Amino acid sequence: MNTTPTPQHSPAGDAALDFCLRLARAQAVLVRRLDNTLGNLHGISFSDFQLLYHLNRAPGGRLRRVDVAERLALTASGVTRTLLPLEKIGLVARQPDPRDARVGYAVITPTGQTLLGDAIVTAQMISQELLKNTAAGQLDALAAILGQIAGMNLANT
């Protein structure tokens, strides 16, 4: 006789699970599309794009590595693996903190800013195409929900 309790099904639980499953699929489709197009046109992945985007929006075009990790939901080693190839091709650079040798910054270079400017146009085009049948009010509401899930606030968007 099986004594494992059967889970309680609830309409709210079913709706939440359905949303999360659809979100995961949508994220996979979005990343694949952006990866392919950004890679073909600009030679960067969507992950690279996100990193450059966040650096460019930061004061002085730089972020502490720990802040990069937070914005991209990466580990410290994930940040290193992401930054190294971009450093090698001159899109980002390292900058030490003159007051604290333990702190290092990632800085977007002028070359990175130029490439990002072109890539933003591409990413906006793809985003608009994917969301062309969505009302602005729906986008605002969904953005708020996604921000809650991601633990985002105005300081780390």
QUIPE-V641142 format. One record per backbone hydrogen bond with DSSP energy under -1.0 kcal/mol. NH is the residue of the N-H (numbers start at 0). CO is the residue of the C=O. E is the energy in kcal/mol with one decimal. If there is no record, write none. Layout:
# QUIPE-V641142
nh | co | e
NH | CO | E
NH | CO | E
This chain:
# QUIPE-V641142
nh | co | e
13 | 9 | -2.8
14 | 10 | -2.4
15 | 11 | -2.4
16 | 12 | -2.4
17 | 13 | -2.7
18 | 14 | -2.4
19 | 15 | -2.4
20 | 16 | -2.6
21 | 17 | -2.5
22 | 18 | -2.7
23 | 19 | -2.3
24 | 20 | -2.0
25 | 21 | -2.9
26 | 22 | -2.7
27 | 23 | -2.0
28 | 24 | -2.4
29 | 25 | -2.8
30 | 26 | -2.8
31 | 27 | -2.3
32 | 28 | -2.4
33 | 29 | -2.7
34 | 30 | -3.2
35 | 31 | -2.4
36 | 32 | -2.3
37 | 33 | -2.8
38 | 34 | -2.3
39 | 35 | -2.4
40 | 36 | -2.6
41 | 37 | -2.5
42 | 38 | -1.1
43 | 37 | -1.1
48 | 44 | -2.3
49 | 45 | -2.5
50 | 46 | -2.0
51 | 47 | -2.6
52 | 48 | -2.8
53 | 49 | -2.5
54 | 50 | -2.4
55 | 51 | -2.6
56 | 52 | -1.6
57 | 53 | -1.1
60 | 57 | -2.5
61 | 58 | -1.1
62 | 105 | -2.1
64 | 103 | -1.8
67 | 63 | -2.0
68 | 64 | -2.3
69 | 65 | -1.8
70 | 66 | -2.5
71 | 67 | -2.2
73 | 68 | -2.3
78 | 74 | -2.1
79 | 75 | -1.9
80 | 76 | -2.5
81 | 77 | -1.8
82 | 78 | -2.8
83 | 79 | -2.4
86 | 82 | -2.5
87 | 83 | -2.3
88 | 84 | -1.4
89 | 86 | -1.4
90 | 85 | -2.5
91 | 85 | -1.2
92 | 106 | -2.4
94 | 104 | -2.1
96 | 102 | -1.7
102 | 99 | -1.7
104 | 94 | -2.7
105 | 62 | -2.9
106 | 92 | -2.7
107 | 60 | -2.6
108 | 90 | -2.3
112 | 108 | -2.4
113 | 109 | -2.2
114 | 110 | -2.4
115 | 111 | -2.6
116 | 112 | -2.3
117 | 113 | -1.6
118 | 114 | -2.5
119 | 115 | -2.8
120 | 116 | -1.1
121 | 117 | -1.4
122 | 118 | -2.9
123 | 119 | -2.8
124 | 120 | -2.0
125 | 121 | -2.3
126 | 122 | -2.5
127 | 123 | -2.8
128 | 124 | -2.2
129 | 125 | -2.6
130 | 126 | -1.7
133 | 130 | -2.0
138 | 134 | -2.0
139 | 135 | -2.3
140 | 136 | -2.1
141 | 137 | -2.8
142 | 138 | -2.7
143 | 139 | -1.9
144 | 140 | -2.0
145 | 141 | -2.9
146 | 142 | -2.2
147 | 143 | -1.9
148 | 144 | -2.3
149 | 145 | -2.4
151 | 146 | -2.9
155 | 152 | -1.2
